[in-house]
Amino acid sequence: MLRLAALGSQLVNVIAFDGSPDETVSGRAYRQGVLQGCAKWERRRRWINRAFWWQTDHCRGSHLQDLRMARAITALYD
């Protein structure tokens, strides 16, 4: 179920935000909002975190999960 939700988020990232198919919207909001200081993505990050109020920093967790998935994929080619 969680992988299906991540797939949906990746699809939204591509279609709605012209982003990478390998990154969720929440992970992107953390990366661009916090790590890169983009005000637009910081606002989106705050909104997404409010929507997932029961999780502590949902966007950071999504960003870390995106990184874990990228590492797992690249490990296949080592």
Contacts in CASP RR format, 6 or more apart in sequence:
PFRMAT RR
TARGET T0000
AUTHOR 0000-0000-0000
METHOD contacts of the structure
MODEL  1
MLRLAALGSQLVNVIAFDGSPDETVSGRAYRQGVLQGCAKWERRRRWINR
AFWWQTDHCRGSHLQDLRMARAITALYD
6 24 0 8 1.000
6 65 0 8 1.000
9 24 0 8 1.000
9 25 0 8 1.000
9 26 0 8 1.000
9 62 0 8 1.000
10 21 0 8 1.000
10 22 0 8 1.000
10 23 0 8 1.000
10 24 0 8 1.000
11 21 0 8 1.000
12 25 0 8 1.000
13 19 0 8 1.000
13 20 0 8 1.000
13 21 0 8 1.000
13 23 0 8 1.000
13 24 0 8 1.000
13 25 0 8 1.000
13 28 0 8 1.000
14 20 0 8 1.000
14 21 0 8 1.000
16 25 0 8 1.000
17 25 0 8 1.000
17 28 0 8 1.000
19 28 0 8 1.000
20 28 0 8 1.000
22 66 0 8 1.000
22 69 0 8 1.000
22 70 0 8 1.000
23 31 0 8 1.000
23 66 0 8 1.000
24 62 0 8 1.000
24 65 0 8 1.000
24 66 0 8 1.000
25 44 0 8 1.000
25 48 0 8 1.000
26 45 0 8 1.000
26 48 0 8 1.000
26 52 0 8 1.000
26 58 0 8 1.000
26 59 0 8 1.000
26 61 0 8 1.000
26 62 0 8 1.000
26 63 0 8 1.000
27 59 0 8 1.000
27 61 0 8 1.000
27 62 0 8 1.000
27 63 0 8 1.000
27 65 0 8 1.000
27 66 0 8 1.000
28 41 0 8 1.000
28 63 0 8 1.000
29 41 0 8 1.000
29 42 0 8 1.000
29 44 0 8 1.000
29 45 0 8 1.000
29 48 0 8 1.000
29 59 0 8 1.000
30 45 0 8 1.000
30 59 0 8 1.000
30 60 0 8 1.000
30 61 0 8 1.000
30 62 0 8 1.000
30 63 0 8 1.000
31 41 0 8 1.000
31 63 0 8 1.000
32 38 0 8 1.000
32 41 0 8 1.000
33 39 0 8 1.000
33 41 0 8 1.000
33 42 0 8 1.000
33 44 0 8 1.000
33 45 0 8 1.000
34 42 0 8 1.000
34 45 0 8 1.000
34 59 0 8 1.000
34 60 0 8 1.000
45 59 0 8 1.000
48 58 0 8 1.000
48 59 0 8 1.000
49 55 0 8 1.000
49 57 0 8 1.000
49 58 0 8 1.000
49 59 0 8 1.000
51 58 0 8 1.000
52 58 0 8 1.000
55 61 0 8 1.000
END
